[in-house]
Structure formats: structure tokens, C-alpha cells
Amino acid sequence: MNLEVLILNNEVVANNLSIEINEKRILNNISFRIPSGYVVGVVGSTGSGKSTLLKAVTGLIPYLYKRFKVYGDLKIYGYSPIDALSNGLIAYVPQDPYSFFIGSTAREEASILDIDISSLDIGNIDVDRDLYKLSDGQLYRLLLYIAIVKGSKIIVLDEPTSHIDWWSIEDIFKLIKSFAYENNVTVFIADHRIELLKRFSDYMIYLDDVEDSCVVDEMLDANREDEEIAVLKNIKFSFNDNEILKNVSIAIRRGESIAIVGKNGSGKTTLLKILIGVLKGRGYRYVSKDVRFFMVPQNPVYWLPGGTVYSVIKRFLEMFRSRESIDSISSLFHLDKDLDKNVYSLSIGKVRTLSVALAYISNADIVIFDEPTLGLDCRYKKLVARIIRILIEKGSAVVIATHDRDFAKIFKSVYSINGGVLKKGIGL
């Protein structure tokens, strides 16, 4: 179908757009007029409604999320959002890339969408590897390039910097900017990296007051003990003859804070899974007797039990026989207003916050976070840093994998992983 025939005008227009759910107003009287070829930045604090606005632009709200009520007017190139989506005018890359694929491999996904896989600049992604075995960043990059080559006139991106590594993100933003200008495509980007977003955007939508820059200055340097409670030595791990980890060695002590940084697909998550025993690598692994692990995965929404925030906190308090109360936990983690919400209705940032709260409740000997700042604004990043400090002061070791280099710098010990090799220092 020739999209040019369908286009009535070249603007995305919102007039007094408001959205609510369960009589709670999420967006209130939002108005804008965006011409084609613009990159639009959408910013706001965690839970401010950024993803809600993007889902309204794509037509998913209220046509898929039917409990939402939409007021006011929103037109996409002259059409209602759902008609624009149905006509192929809109491509959407969500915060959670795992749930957006039809095929089982990148090659199969491209075939289903009638896209030449060789036309996608997807870097080190193995196009025949099961999608669920790819990293979060690799999946997001794959969806992004599919959106670009599909020929859509509106591209909507939710939290790209949470998924794409620090070393690639500027090049990705430059690509998006030039693509929008050269092809007269409108791009909406919601993200917490406001300084970066402002540099590449033609128009900014602020949903509330939020800091433009973020400095987390909580140095995580509590005194560690000499006792090694977990050790990996000369660990190797391969998949389909692809060497992911090469002779990796690391020791973990009580009260120690460790950050492991690396590019998308570098093996950070694989290393964490070997550490806790979920994956088995070749080499030496030692864990002290009675040492308890608690790991928060990269996408904790699939890991959480169902129910309300209240019921999940209550369940974990009972499971770990914690002396904390639901009130104290909800207050500490700013979840007071979310207690009655179903955990699957929370924003990615709020899900991340809840998962950090559960890690805090566990009081485990070794607490592991995979991408702990994903989807978090500055306020919540500072909260995560404060909680990690409390954990290490109580004697827990905390290990994170991240591509957020600025956040990694506050940790006592920082390692970088590149080409399967782990080295001390932020490197790369």
C-alpha cells in the first residue's frame, strides 16, 4: 500500500488531550502541533505518563488498553491513532522489547515482516539465535532498525537509552535525527536522559517538573571484609561456537559494591547467571556455605508474582521474615500511592523500584541487579544508590551489571567486559 496516498496532512496534533484510568487522571490537557520531520522529546519523572502518551499516539490506548479513558482530540496525519496504526503509518518500539516479536529469531521476524535481513544494520546480533537468548539491548536495537526500514511516517521510541549501551547511543540518536529529516518522518522519543534528548530534539514535551541533568554522588565505598564469599576463576562460556566469556575471574567479599559495565551483548548478564548458578560455565566456581543470593533480572515485570503492590510486598516480608512493615517499605521507596495497583499495570520505572524494594527486604548475602537504573529518573536513581549503600553497610555484597557508566562510577569496584574478557576499571 502506498502510504503517500493515505496521508491527509503532515502533522501530529493534540488538543486538550487527557487520559485517565480508574478515575485517576494521568495526563491532563496536553496540546501540541508537530510537523513532519521533527524529533520530539517526551520527558517527565518516573510514573508521569510518558509511556501512556506514546501509547495514545500509537492507538494502543484506548483500543488495546480498554480501561483507559481518553478525552480531547488527537490526530496523526489527519487520522485517528488507531486508523494511522492500521494503515501502517506508525512504528512503535516499547520499553519492553521482549513482548513485541512474532518470530523466534531475527531472520524469521524479518521474513514475517517481508524485510530483507541484510538491510538491517544490527551489528553483532546473531540473526539465527533464539530471540529470548539475545540481550535486552540487542532486542531493542533490532526493533529500532525494523521500525526504520518499514517505511512508517511516525516512529515512537520508549526509553531507548535504557536499553542501548552508552557507547552506541549517540550514534543511534544521530541516525534517528538524520533519518527523520531526510525522510520527513516524525519521531517521538520518551527518555530519562534529558540532556541528550534536548540535543537531538526539535520539540520538547514536559509532563512535569524534572531535572534536566542528574548527578548521583552517593559513593558506595563501605568497608568490605576480607572473606571471599563467592569466587569465579578462569570461567569460560560459549554458545554456538561463539565464545562469550574468556577466562573470567572475579571474587566477591561481604560489604563490597561491584559494577560490571559493557556493551549490549557483551556477556554481562551471562556472567551474573553463572555467578548465581543458573548457567554453568567451564572453570572454577566457589560459594561459601549458607550464602544466599537475591537477583533482580533486567526485566523484573516477568519475575514478579501477580497481584497488587501491597500483596507482593506483604508476601516478600513474610517469605524473608522481615521486621519491616508494608508502610515503612512503601514510604521508603515512594510506593505509597501505588499499593492498590496491579504490578502489571506499573510503569517500567515503578516495576524497577518495586523490585529494588524486594531485594532490600531479602537482606541476602549477595544482591545482584541487572541494569538497576533502567527506566528510572534522577530521583529514583539516587534512591537506588541509597538503598545499595544501606545493603552494603549491613554486610551484603552488591553486584550490578549496567551500561550506565555514570552510575557505575559510584561503586567501589568497577569492571569492564569486552570481547569476553573482564578487566578492572571502566575501560572500553
Disulfide bonds with the S-S distance in Angstrom:
Cys214-Cys378 2.24
